[in-house]
């Protein structure tokens, strides 16, 4: 199982790099927080981009969702008065 997860992670990173090299990652028509592209793995749709739980490229955090107000916003930037650690990100308010 661990080898399969490692393979999936390597595959996803390579896929992201491929998309970025073709200009998809910086497409101005894609609204912030919208996943870049779905990837099918064992019948499950996995989204590569903000909300996938992986901190990639210009992301400061990624808490596996695109909700605002939880410390990691819909563009995967850390919101003011929060700090985020780990991957996927765990964000907590700064007192």
Secondary structure, DSSP 8 states (H G I E B T S, - for coil): -HHHHHHHHHHHHHHHHHHHHTT-TT-TTS-TT--SEEEEETTEEEEESTTSS---TT-S---SS--SSSSB-TTS-B-TTEEEETTTTEEEE--
